[in-house]
Amino acid sequence: MLRPVNSWLPQTRVKLVLKLILSLSFLILVLSRLDLTQLLRVVAGARPEFLLLAVSIQILTLLLSALRWRIVLENFSIYQRWYPLTKLVFIGAFFNLFLPSAIGGDVFRAYYLSKGTGRGMSTTLTTSMLERSGGLCGLLLIGLAASLVVPQEIAGLSSLHIFLAACAVYAVANVMLFHSWTHGRMTCMLQRFGFHSLTRKMELVYQGLDTLKRNPGKMASVAVVSLPIQAGAVAVVWVTAQGIGIEAPFSLFMVFVPLINLTIMVPLTINGIGLRESAYYLLFSQAGVPAEMSVTLSLLGFVVMMLSSLPGIVYYSIRKQAESDLEPAAVARED
């Protein structure tokens, strides 16, 4: 049974306030350890040609994400051309930056896909979740492979052990959700406690992944596309680092960037703000990168993501304008 809106809205507001407090706390803690004058010098000295290259690579990863989403959609018998999906991916990327939760952008693109295909929101949102799962798989594989070659020590822990543990958690979670026996037991338990809506959503995810499992060619395609997407995410940070004079081997970024992206998946702050800067500060500073450069790299990385997602707000504005233009015609037909 769904709770009334007025029962969960205050809880949502409390969570947002707590996340905002944590975001500001992390930012203040990091900034208090920096020479702000030197930070501004690093920012001012950033070379724009490197930032433009980073934006171009980020755009390329978004285009590949649309291709990966298209592969997942076909397992739900949703057949869409690549270009319309690309526009939805850019819309999602833009709103992911500014909505309180990264899932917000997925809701936007799932909503518009639902309107365009006539399929339910649960189904289209499920495809976005599966596409994200493919991305997480690629992220873990890249971090694990890099840690096997050049393991890094992080707070006394080997990055190899961290990625092995993360891969184990990912594998166990997938088995629990999608193995037929465990899926059946979880479904029964959720129904017993009255979580019927969640049960239906889990069933959609299970059916989609089950179809994917029975089509190894599609699974291979999702994995193949996920790897260059995540490698591109690493390249974006590395190119941005070159633009502010950070001299560090690419292999270091292959370990640190997946770790940072895993860290900001923890929903402690608003879209990882504050937590992201703290992670950059802790990881790159221990590798000998000046603290001001480490934090600048994080801030410029956000700027790169914002610039690369700008087509999303253009597509969204055009779509909203088209919808508003149709409303008077609809009223006229009713009259």
C-alpha positions in Angstrom: 0.0 0.0 0.0 1.4 3.4 -1.0 1.9 6.0 1.7 0.1 9.3 1.2 2.2 12.1 -0.3 2.0 14.2 2.9 3.6 11.3 4.9 6.8 10.9 2.9 7.3 14.5 1.7 8.5 15.8 5.1 10.9 12.8 5.3 12.2 13.7 1.8 12.8 17.3 2.9 14.6 16.1 6.0 16.9 13.9 3.9 17.6 16.7 1.6 18.5 19.0 4.4 20.8 16.4 6.0 22.5 15.8 2.6 23.0 19.6 2.1 24.5 19.8 5.6 26.9 17.0 4.8 27.8 18.5 1.4 28.6 21.8 3.0 30.5 20.2 5.8 32.8 18.2 3.4 33.4 21.3 1.3 34.3 23.5 4.3 36.6 20.8 5.7 38.4 20.4 2.4 38.6 24.2 1.6 39.9 24.9 5.2 43.0 22.8 4.3 43.8 24.7 1.1 45.6 27.9 0.2 42.7 29.5 -1.6 44.9 32.0 -3.4 46.9 29.2 -4.9 43.6 27.4 -5.7 42.5 30.4 -7.7 45.9 30.5 -9.5 45.5 26.9 -10.5 42.0 27.5 -11.8 43.0 30.6 -13.7 45.9 28.7 -15.3 43.8 25.9 -16.7 44.4 25.5 -20.4 41.1 25.7 -22.3 42.2 23.4 -25.2 42.5 20.5 -22.7 39.1 21.3 -21.2 37.5 21.4 -24.7 39.1 18.0 -25.4 37.7 16.6 -22.1 34.3 17.9 -23.0 34.5 16.2 -26.4 35.4 12.9 -24.8 32.6 13.2 -22.3 30.1 13.9 -25.1 31.4 10.7 -26.8 30.7 8.7 -23.7 27.2 10.0 -23.6 26.7 8.9 -27.2 28.0 5.5 -26.4 25.6 5.4 -23.4 22.7 5.9 -25.7 23.9 2.9 -27.7 24.1 0.8 -24.6 20.6 1.8 -23.5 19.3 0.9 -26.9 20.7 -2.6 -26.5 19.0 -3.0 -23.1 15.7 -1.6 -24.5 15.6 -4.3 -27.2 15.3 -6.9 -24.5 12.0 -5.3 -23.4 10.8 -5.2 -27.1 11.3 -1.5 -27.2 12.9 -0.5 -30.5 14.1 3.0 -30.7 16.4 4.8 -33.1 19.7 5.9 -31.7 19.3 9.6 -32.2 16.1 10.1 -30.2 17.7 8.0 -27.4 20.7 10.3 -27.5 18.6 13.3 -26.9 17.0 11.6 -23.8 20.5 10.6 -22.5 21.6 14.3 -22.7 18.4 15.4 -20.9 19.1 12.9 -18.2 22.8 13.9 -17.9 21.8 17.5 -17.5 19.2 16.9 -14.8 21.5 14.4 -13.0 23.8 17.4 -12.3 21.2 19.6 -10.7 18.6 17.4 -9.1 19.1 16.2 -5.5 19.7 12.6 -6.6 21.5 11.2 -9.6 18.5 9.0 -10.3 16.5 12.2 -11.1 17.9 12.3 -14.6 17.0 8.7 -15.2 13.4 9.5 -14.2 13.3 12.3 -16.8 14.5 10.2 -19.6 12.3 7.2 -18.6 9.3 9.5 -18.5 9.8 10.8 -22.0 10.6 7.4 -23.3 7.4 6.1 -21.7 5.4 8.9 -23.4 7.0 8.2 -26.8 6.6 4.4 -26.7 3.4 4.0 -24.7 5.2 1.7 -22.3 4.8 2.0 -18.5 7.2 4.2 -16.5 8.2 1.1 -14.4 9.4 -0.6 -17.6 11.3 2.3 -19.0 12.9 3.2 -15.6 13.9 -0.4 -15.3 15.8 -0.2 -18.5 17.7 2.8 -17.2 18.6 0.9 -14.0 19.9 -2.0 -16.0 21.9 0.3 -18.2 23.4 1.8 -15.1 24.2 -1.7 -13.8 26.1 -2.4 -17.0 28.1 0.9 -16.4 28.9 -0.2 -12.8 30.1 -3.5 -14.1 32.5 -1.8 -16.6 33.7 0.5 -13.8 34.6 -2.3 -11.5 36.3 -4.3 -14.3 38.5 -1.3 -15.2 39.4 -0.6 -11.6 40.1 -4.2 -10.9 42.3 -4.7 -14.0 44.3 -1.5 -13.3 44.8 -2.6 -9.6 46.1 -5.9 -10.7 48.8 -4.1 -12.8 49.5 -1.1 -10.6 47.9 -1.6 -7.1 47.7 1.6 -5.0 47.8 1.8 -1.2 44.8 3.8 0.1 44.7 4.4 3.9 46.6 1.2 4.4 44.4 -0.8 2.1 45.4 -2.2 -1.3 43.2 -0.9 -4.1 43.1 -4.5 -5.4 41.4 -5.7 -2.2 38.9 -2.8 -2.4 37.9 -3.7 -6.0 37.8 -7.4 -5.2 35.4 -6.7 -2.3 33.3 -4.3 -4.5 33.1 -7.0 -7.3 32.1 -9.6 -4.7 29.3 -7.3 -3.4 28.1 -6.6 -7.0 28.1 -10.3 -7.8 26.2 -11.3 -4.7 23.6 -8.5 -5.2 23.0 -9.7 -8.7 22.6 -13.3 -7.6 20.2 -12.4 -4.9 18.1 -10.3 -7.2 18.2 -12.4 -10.3 18.8 -16.0 -9.5 15.5 -17.8 -9.8 15.5 -19.4 -6.3 16.7 -16.3 -4.4 14.4 -14.1 -6.5 11.4 -16.3 -5.6 12.3 -16.2 -1.8 12.7 -12.4 -1.9 9.4 -11.9 -3.8 7.5 -14.0 -1.2 9.1 -12.1 1.7 8.3 -8.7 0.2 4.7 -9.7 -0.6 4.3 -11.0 2.9 5.2 -7.6 4.3 2.9 -5.8 1.8 5.6 -4.4 -0.6 3.5 -5.3 -3.7 4.6 -2.3 -5.7 8.3 -3.0 -5.1 7.7 -6.7 -5.9 6.2 -5.7 -9.3 9.2 -3.5 -10.1 11.7 -6.2 -9.1 9.8 -8.6 -11.4 10.3 -6.3 -14.3 14.0 -6.0 -13.6 14.2 -9.8 -13.2 12.4 -10.5 -16.5 14.6 -7.9 -18.3 17.8 -9.4 -17.0 16.6 -13.0 -17.5 16.0 -12.1 -21.2 19.4 -10.6 -21.4 21.0 -13.7 -19.8 19.3 -15.9 -22.5 20.9 -13.7 -25.1 24.7 -13.9 -24.5 25.3 -11.8 -27.6 23.4 -8.9 -26.1 25.1 -9.3 -22.7 28.5 -9.2 -24.5 27.4 -6.1 -26.4 26.5 -4.3 -23.2 29.8 -5.3 -21.6 31.8 -4.3 -24.7 30.1 -0.9 -24.9 30.4 -0.3 -21.1 34.2 -0.7 -21.1 35.0 2.3 -23.5 32.4 4.4 -21.7 34.2 3.9 -18.3 37.6 4.2 -20.0 36.4 7.5 -21.5 35.4 8.7 -18.0 39.0 8.1 -16.9 40.3 9.8 -19.9 38.2 12.9 -19.2 39.8 13.3 -15.8 43.3 12.6 -17.1 43.0 15.1 -19.9 41.6 17.7 -17.5 44.6 17.0 -15.2 47.0 17.7 -18.1 45.2 21.0 -18.5 46.2 22.2 -15.0 49.8 20.7 -15.1 49.3 17.5 -13.1 52.0 15.1 -14.2 50.8 11.6 -13.1 50.7 8.4 -15.1 47.4 7.4 -16.8 47.5 4.1 -14.8 47.0 6.1 -11.6 43.8 7.6 -13.0 42.7 4.1 -14.0 42.6 3.2 -10.3 41.6 6.5 -8.7 38.7 7.6 -11.0 36.7 4.3 -10.6 37.3 4.5 -6.8 36.0 8.1 -6.7 33.0 7.2 -8.8 32.2 4.3 -6.5 32.5 6.7 -3.5 30.1 9.2 -4.8 27.5 6.5 -5.5 27.0 6.4 -1.7 24.0 8.7 -1.2 25.4 10.8 1.6 25.5 14.2 -0.1 23.7 16.0 -2.9 25.0 14.5 -6.1 28.3 13.7 -4.5 29.1 17.4 -3.9 31.7 17.7 -1.1 32.2 14.0 -1.0 33.7 14.1 -4.6 36.1 16.9 -3.7 37.1 15.1 -0.5 37.9 11.9 -2.4 40.0 13.8 -5.0 41.9 15.5 -2.2 42.6 12.3 -0.2 43.6 10.2 -3.2 45.6 12.5 -5.4 47.3 14.3 -2.5 48.7 11.0 -1.2 50.1 10.4 -4.7 52.1 13.6 -4.5 49.7 16.0 -6.3 49.4 19.3 -4.5 46.1 19.6 -2.6 45.0 22.7 -4.5 45.5 20.9 -7.8 43.6 17.9 -6.6 40.5 19.9 -5.6 40.7 22.0 -8.8 40.7 18.8 -10.8 37.4 17.8 -9.1 35.9 21.3 -9.7 36.9 21.4 -13.3 35.6 17.8 -13.8 32.2 19.1 -12.7 32.5 22.0 -15.2 33.3 19.5 -18.0 30.3 17.4 -17.1 28.1 20.5 -17.1 29.3 21.8 -20.4 29.0 18.4 -22.1 25.4 18.1 -20.9 24.3 21.5 -22.1 22.6 19.9 -25.2 20.3 18.3 -22.8 18.7 21.5 -21.6 18.4 22.6 -25.3 16.6 19.4 -26.2 14.4 19.6 -23.1 13.4 23.3 -23.8 12.5 22.4 -27.4 10.5 19.4 -26.2 8.6 21.5 -23.6 7.9 24.2 -26.2 6.5 21.6 -28.6 4.3 20.2 -25.8 3.0 23.7 -24.9 2.3 24.5 -28.6 0.1 21.4 -28.8 -2.1 22.3 -25.8 -4.2 25.0 -27.4 -4.9 22.7 -30.4 -6.0 19.9 -28.0 -8.4 22.3 -26.3 -9.8 23.5 -29.7 -10.5 19.9 -30.7 -12.4 19.3 -27.4 -14.6 22.4 -28.1 
